[in-house]
């Protein structure tokens, strides 16, 4: 084989490999080593049911604290690469498993309610890295929808907002980030240990009607065992041997705190954020909620 032919063969092989695994392959976040990437491999998620967790919630809207219920749903789905949604054809060659998190709430205010629906998807073997995130809001002023979709080392960010200066558009953001909205579930996959600390860039919550470029923080994560933890709801934590606390310091003035069960599947028990958002678990169950 001549030198030129050998070179052509090698370049062809390399190009084919890059096309399959390079530009479109999802890059893990830099802090992925602190997470159990097999967290979602448990057979619990193969039983055809979703985990439904309900929280007593608070959020400040128009300067007042509003009380409401937040529902979090976690379920395994099979996606196809072509459309990047749950597949109807299981004979396709481009299938892969994801874990879907749906978060829904209706927040009453004095004049009209706010509705938020957030969907977050992870590849089943990458619980620390978001593959796709969508959020929509509906209230009397208008609708807003936005999405973030992994494109290798970047996220494609598309939006359709009713706000002046935003409107309809598309751009990209750094792929080496976590989203604040994923932390309620991603942190369940932490390799929990006392004193664990690491750094990771975090994008601010996307649960809003705005479609501005997300603010990204250089955040510090700190893990500790929670002593004398109490949950002021009807959810029984008496059988929990441990409760883990995770403090996420976004900057010098903004700290979010999360508490998780010590036993698998490490449900989030409580959340308190710097801007007045609060969650407290009041119940959870497994259910095939789509069967009516």
C-alpha positions as CSV (number, residue, x, y, z in Angstrom):
1,X,0.0,0.0,0.0
2,X,1.5,3.3,-1.0
3,X,2.1,6.2,1.4
4,X,-0.7,8.3,-0.1
5,X,-3.2,5.4,0.0
6,X,-2.3,4.7,3.7
7,X,-2.8,8.4,4.5
8,X,-6.2,8.5,2.8
9,X,-7.4,5.4,4.7
10,X,-6.3,6.8,8.0
11,X,-7.9,10.2,7.4
12,X,-11.1,8.5,6.3
13,X,-11.2,6.4,9.4
14,X,-10.5,9.4,11.6
15,X,-13.1,11.5,9.9
16,X,-15.7,8.8,10.3
17,X,-14.9,8.4,14.0
18,X,-15.1,12.2,14.5
19,X,-18.5,12.3,12.8
20,X,-19.9,9.7,15.1
21,X,-18.4,10.8,18.4
22,X,-16.8,14.3,17.9
23,X,-18.8,17.3,17.1
24,X,-22.2,16.0,18.3
25,X,-21.0,13.9,21.2
26,X,-22.1,15.4,24.5
27,X,-19.2,16.5,26.7
28,X,-19.5,15.8,30.4
29,X,-19.3,18.7,32.8
30,X,-16.0,19.3,34.6
31,X,-17.5,18.2,38.0
32,X,-18.9,14.9,36.7
33,X,-16.3,12.9,38.7
34,X,-18.2,13.8,41.9
35,X,-21.4,12.1,40.7
36,X,-22.3,8.4,40.4
37,X,-22.9,8.1,36.6
38,X,-24.7,4.8,37.1
39,X,-27.2,6.3,39.5
40,X,-30.1,5.9,37.1
41,X,-29.1,2.3,36.1
42,X,-31.1,0.9,39.0
43,X,-33.9,-1.5,37.9
44,X,-36.4,0.7,39.8
45,X,-36.6,2.9,36.7
46,X,-37.4,-0.1,34.4
47,X,-40.8,-1.0,36.0
48,X,-42.9,1.2,33.7
49,X,-43.8,3.8,36.4
50,X,-42.8,7.3,37.2
51,X,-41.7,8.8,40.5
52,X,-44.1,11.6,41.5
53,X,-43.0,13.9,44.3
54,X,-45.2,16.7,45.6
55,X,-43.8,19.7,47.5
56,X,-45.3,22.5,49.6
57,X,-43.7,25.5,47.8
58,X,-43.2,29.2,48.2
59,X,-42.0,31.9,45.7
60,X,-42.0,35.7,45.9
61,X,-44.2,37.2,43.1
62,X,-45.0,40.9,42.9
63,X,-43.3,41.4,46.3
64,X,-45.4,38.9,48.2
65,X,-44.7,35.3,49.2
66,X,-47.1,33.0,47.3
67,X,-47.9,29.5,48.5
68,X,-48.6,26.7,46.0
69,X,-47.9,23.0,45.2
70,X,-45.0,22.0,43.0
71,X,-45.1,18.5,41.4
72,X,-41.8,16.8,40.3
73,X,-42.0,13.8,38.0
74,X,-39.0,11.5,37.2
75,X,-39.3,8.7,34.6
76,X,-37.2,6.8,32.1
77,X,-37.9,7.3,28.4
78,X,-36.4,6.2,25.2
79,X,-35.4,8.9,22.8
80,X,-34.5,8.8,19.1
81,X,-31.6,10.9,17.9
82,X,-33.4,12.3,14.8
83,X,-36.2,14.2,16.7
84,X,-34.7,14.2,20.2
85,X,-38.0,13.2,21.8
86,X,-39.6,10.0,23.1
87,X,-39.8,7.5,20.3
88,X,-42.8,5.8,19.0
89,X,-40.7,3.3,16.9
90,X,-38.6,1.0,19.0
91,X,-37.1,-0.7,15.9
92,X,-35.1,2.4,15.0
93,X,-31.3,2.3,15.1
94,X,-30.8,5.7,16.8
95,X,-32.4,5.0,20.2
96,X,-31.0,5.9,23.6
97,X,-32.4,6.1,27.2
98,X,-32.9,9.3,29.0
99,X,-34.3,10.2,32.4
100,X,-37.0,12.9,32.2
101,X,-37.8,15.3,34.9
102,X,-41.0,17.3,34.6
103,X,-41.7,20.1,37.0
104,X,-45.2,21.7,37.0
105,X,-46.7,24.4,39.2
106,X,-49.6,26.9,39.2
107,X,-48.8,30.0,41.3
108,X,-51.8,32.2,42.3
109,X,-51.4,36.0,42.6
110,X,-53.9,38.7,43.3
111,X,-55.0,39.2,39.7
112,X,-54.1,36.0,37.8
113,X,-52.1,32.8,38.1
114,X,-48.7,31.9,36.7
115,X,-48.1,28.5,35.2
116,X,-44.6,27.0,34.7
117,X,-43.7,23.7,33.1
118,X,-40.0,22.7,33.0
119,X,-38.7,19.5,31.4
120,X,-35.1,18.3,31.9
121,X,-33.6,15.3,30.2
122,X,-30.4,13.5,31.0
123,X,-28.8,10.6,29.1
124,X,-29.3,7.7,31.5
125,X,-25.5,7.3,32.0
126,X,-24.9,11.0,32.5
127,X,-27.1,12.2,35.4
128,X,-24.8,15.2,36.0
129,X,-25.1,16.6,32.5
130,X,-28.3,18.0,30.9
131,X,-29.0,16.8,27.4
132,X,-32.1,18.9,26.8
133,X,-34.0,21.5,28.9
134,X,-37.3,23.2,28.0
135,X,-39.4,25.7,29.9
136,X,-42.7,27.4,29.2
137,X,-44.6,30.0,31.1
138,X,-48.2,31.1,30.7
139,X,-50.0,34.0,32.4
140,X,-52.3,36.8,31.3
141,X,-49.5,38.9,29.9
142,X,-48.4,36.2,27.4
143,X,-46.6,32.9,26.7
144,X,-42.8,32.3,26.7
145,X,-41.0,29.1,25.7
146,X,-37.3,28.3,25.5
147,X,-35.0,25.3,25.1
148,X,-31.4,24.3,25.6
149,X,-30.1,21.4,23.5
150,X,-26.7,19.9,23.8
151,X,-24.5,20.4,20.8
152,X,-21.2,18.9,21.8
153,X,-19.4,21.5,23.8
154,X,-22.2,24.0,23.5
155,X,-25.9,24.3,24.2
156,X,-28.2,25.6,21.4
157,X,-30.5,28.1,23.1
158,X,-33.7,29.0,21.3
159,X,-36.6,31.1,22.6
160,X,-40.0,32.7,21.8
161,X,-40.8,35.4,24.3
162,X,-43.4,38.2,24.5
163,X,-40.8,40.6,26.0
164,X,-39.5,43.5,23.9
165,X,-35.8,43.1,23.1
166,X,-36.1,39.3,23.1
167,X,-38.9,38.1,20.8
168,X,-37.9,35.1,18.8
169,X,-34.2,34.1,18.6
170,X,-31.5,31.5,18.8
171,X,-27.9,31.5,20.1
172,X,-25.5,29.3,22.0
173,X,-24.2,29.1,25.5
174,X,-21.3,27.2,27.1
175,X,-21.8,23.5,27.4
176,X,-19.7,23.1,30.6
177,X,-22.5,24.2,32.9
178,X,-25.1,22.9,35.2
179,X,-28.5,24.4,35.3
180,X,-29.9,25.5,38.7
181,X,-33.1,23.8,37.7
182,X,-31.4,20.4,37.4
183,X,-29.9,20.5,40.9
184,X,-33.0,19.1,42.7
185,X,-32.4,15.8,40.8
186,X,-28.8,15.8,39.7
187,X,-27.6,16.3,43.3
188,X,-29.3,13.0,44.1
189,X,-26.6,11.3,42.2
190,X,-23.8,12.8,44.2
191,X,-21.2,10.6,45.8
192,X,-22.2,11.9,49.2
193,X,-19.5,12.3,51.8
194,X,-18.8,14.6,54.7
195,X,-16.7,17.6,53.6
196,X,-16.9,17.0,49.9
197,X,-16.3,20.3,48.0
198,X,-15.9,21.2,44.4
199,X,-16.4,24.0,41.8
200,X,-18.8,24.0,38.9
201,X,-20.3,26.7,36.7
202,X,-24.1,27.0,37.2
203,X,-26.7,28.8,35.0
204,X,-29.4,30.6,36.9
205,X,-32.9,29.2,37.0
206,X,-34.8,29.3,33.7
207,X,-38.3,29.1,35.4
208,X,-39.4,32.5,34.3
209,X,-41.1,34.3,31.4
210,X,-37.9,36.1,30.5
211,X,-35.7,34.8,27.6
212,X,-32.5,36.8,28.3
213,X,-29.0,35.2,28.2
214,X,-28.7,33.2,31.3
215,X,-26.4,34.5,34.1
216,X,-23.8,31.9,34.8
217,X,-22.1,31.7,38.2
218,X,-18.8,30.2,39.3
219,X,-20.4,28.2,42.0
220,X,-18.9,26.3,45.0
221,X,-20.6,23.1,46.2
222,X,-20.3,21.9,49.8
223,X,-21.7,18.6,51.2
224,X,-22.3,17.9,54.9
225,X,-24.4,15.6,57.0
226,X,-27.5,17.5,58.3
227,X,-27.8,17.3,62.1
228,X,-31.2,17.6,63.8
229,X,-32.9,17.9,60.4
230,X,-36.7,18.5,60.6
231,X,-39.3,18.6,57.8
232,X,-42.4,20.6,58.7
233,X,-44.8,18.6,56.5
234,X,-46.6,15.3,56.8
235,X,-43.8,13.4,55.1
236,X,-42.2,10.8,57.5
237,X,-38.4,10.9,57.6
238,X,-38.1,8.9,60.9
239,X,-36.5,5.9,59.0
240,X,-33.8,8.0,57.5
241,X,-30.4,7.1,59.0
242,X,-28.9,10.2,57.3
243,X,-29.9,13.4,55.7
244,X,-27.4,15.1,53.5
245,X,-27.1,18.9,53.1
246,X,-25.7,20.5,49.9
247,X,-24.9,24.2,49.9
248,X,-24.4,25.8,46.5
249,X,-22.7,29.2,46.8
250,X,-23.4,31.0,43.5
251,X,-21.5,34.2,44.6
252,X,-20.6,36.1,47.7
253,X,-24.3,36.9,48.5
254,X,-26.3,34.1,46.9
255,X,-26.5,30.6,48.5
256,X,-28.9,27.8,47.7
257,X,-29.4,24.9,50.1
258,X,-30.7,21.4,49.4
259,X,-31.4,18.5,51.7
260,X,-31.6,14.8,50.5
261,X,-32.5,11.4,51.9
262,X,-29.5,9.4,52.8
263,X,-30.9,6.2,51.2
264,X,-31.4,5.5,47.5
265,X,-33.1,7.0,45.5
266,X,-32.1,10.1,47.6
267,X,-35.2,12.1,47.3
268,X,-34.9,15.9,47.7
269,X,-36.6,16.7,51.1
270,X,-36.2,20.4,51.2
271,X,-34.8,23.4,49.2
272,X,-34.2,27.0,50.2
273,X,-32.8,29.5,47.7
274,X,-31.4,33.0,48.0
275,X,-34.3,34.7,46.3
276,X,-37.1,33.2,48.6
277,X,-38.0,30.0,46.7
278,X,-38.7,27.2,49.2
279,X,-39.8,23.6,48.8
280,X,-40.7,20.9,51.4
281,X,-41.6,17.4,50.4
282,X,-45.1,16.3,51.5
283,X,-45.4,13.0,49.7
284,X,-44.2,10.8,46.9
285,X,-45.3,7.6,45.1
286,X,-44.7,5.6,41.9
287,X,-47.4,5.7,39.3
288,X,-48.0,5.2,35.5
289,X,-49.8,8.6,35.5
290,X,-50.3,8.5,31.7
291,X,-52.7,5.5,32.0
292,X,-56.2,7.0,32.3
